[in-house]
Every structure is written in structure tokens, then in C-alpha cells.
Amino acid sequence: MNHDAIQSYIKIDDVPVMLTVEEFGKLLRISRNTAYAYVRSGVVPSVKGGKQIRIFRDDVYAMRRFGIPPDIP
């Protein structure tokens, strides 16, 4: 079993409540640029504090459950 397959079985309790954009991208298996595009466009709700952007874990799991939107131009 490769690392990507194992990642599919991560328990929700093992994931931090607030994720960085990079962590968000890794969980959804999307590129860093696409993850930032989702944040900029408002596809995924995020919170900005200073220079840091955070995404709620529950929003990431909702995207995994209900489907990932197509790439944002």
C-alpha cells in the first residue's frame, strides 16, 4: 500500500482542527496552487490572521465527502 492510499484512511481526530493551505491541499490531493485558488475564490471558507491562512478541518472533510469543485481558472 502506498502513502497516498494510507492517507485516505486518516482518522478525523488525527487531523488538526485548523489546517494550513498546504495541509488542506495534501488532504485533498490537489496542488498548492489549486488550494490557494480555492481559498482566494471563496470555494473553501478560510480564516486569515496576519499573514497566516487557516481552513477548518470540517470544511475539508465536507469537500471530500461531497466532491471537490473543478479547478478555478
C-alpha positions as CSV (number, residue, x, y, z in Angstrom):
1,M,0.0,0.0,0.0
2,N,1.5,3.4,-1.0
3,H,1.4,6.5,1.1
4,D,-1.5,8.1,-0.9
5,A,-3.6,5.0,-0.2
6,I,-2.8,5.2,3.5
7,Q,-3.7,8.9,3.6
8,S,-7.2,8.0,2.6
9,Y,-7.7,6.3,5.9
10,I,-6.6,9.1,8.3
11,K,-8.9,9.4,11.3
12,I,-10.6,12.8,11.6
13,D,-9.3,13.1,15.2
14,D,-5.7,12.8,13.9
15,V,-6.1,16.0,11.8
16,P,-5.7,19.4,13.4
17,V,-8.9,21.5,13.8
18,M,-7.3,24.3,11.7
19,L,-5.2,23.4,8.7
20,T,-2.7,25.4,6.6
21,V,-3.4,25.8,3.0
22,E,-0.6,23.3,2.2
23,E,-2.1,20.8,4.6
24,F,-5.5,21.3,3.0
25,G,-4.1,20.6,-0.4
26,K,-2.3,17.5,0.7
27,L,-5.5,16.1,2.3
28,L,-7.5,16.7,-0.9
29,R,-4.6,15.6,-3.1
30,I,-4.6,18.9,-5.0
31,S,-1.7,21.1,-5.9
32,R,-0.6,24.0,-3.7
33,N,-1.7,26.5,-6.4
34,T,-5.2,25.0,-6.7
35,A,-5.5,25.0,-2.9
36,Y,-4.7,28.7,-2.8
37,A,-7.1,29.4,-5.7
38,Y,-9.9,27.7,-3.8
39,V,-9.2,30.0,-0.8
40,R,-8.9,33.1,-2.9
41,S,-12.1,32.4,-4.8
42,G,-14.1,31.5,-1.6
43,V,-14.7,27.9,-2.6
44,V,-13.4,26.9,0.7
45,P,-14.0,29.1,3.8
46,S,-10.9,30.3,5.5
47,V,-9.7,32.5,8.3
48,K,-6.8,34.9,7.9
49,G,-4.8,36.1,10.9
50,G,-2.0,38.3,9.9
51,K,-0.1,36.5,7.1
52,Q,-1.5,33.1,8.0
53,I,-4.5,31.5,6.4
54,R,-6.3,28.6,8.1
55,I,-9.0,26.3,7.0
56,F,-11.3,24.4,9.3
57,R,-10.9,20.6,9.2
58,D,-14.7,20.1,9.0
59,D,-14.8,22.1,5.7
60,V,-12.1,19.9,4.3
61,Y,-14.0,16.7,5.1
62,A,-17.2,18.2,3.7
63,M,-15.3,18.8,0.4
64,R,-14.0,15.2,0.4
65,R,-17.5,13.9,1.1
66,F,-19.5,16.0,-1.3
67,G,-16.9,16.3,-4.0
68,I,-14.1,18.7,-4.9
69,P,-15.1,21.5,-7.2
70,P,-13.4,21.8,-10.6
71,D,-10.2,23.8,-10.9
72,I,-10.6,27.5,-10.5
73,P,-9.2,29.4,-13.5
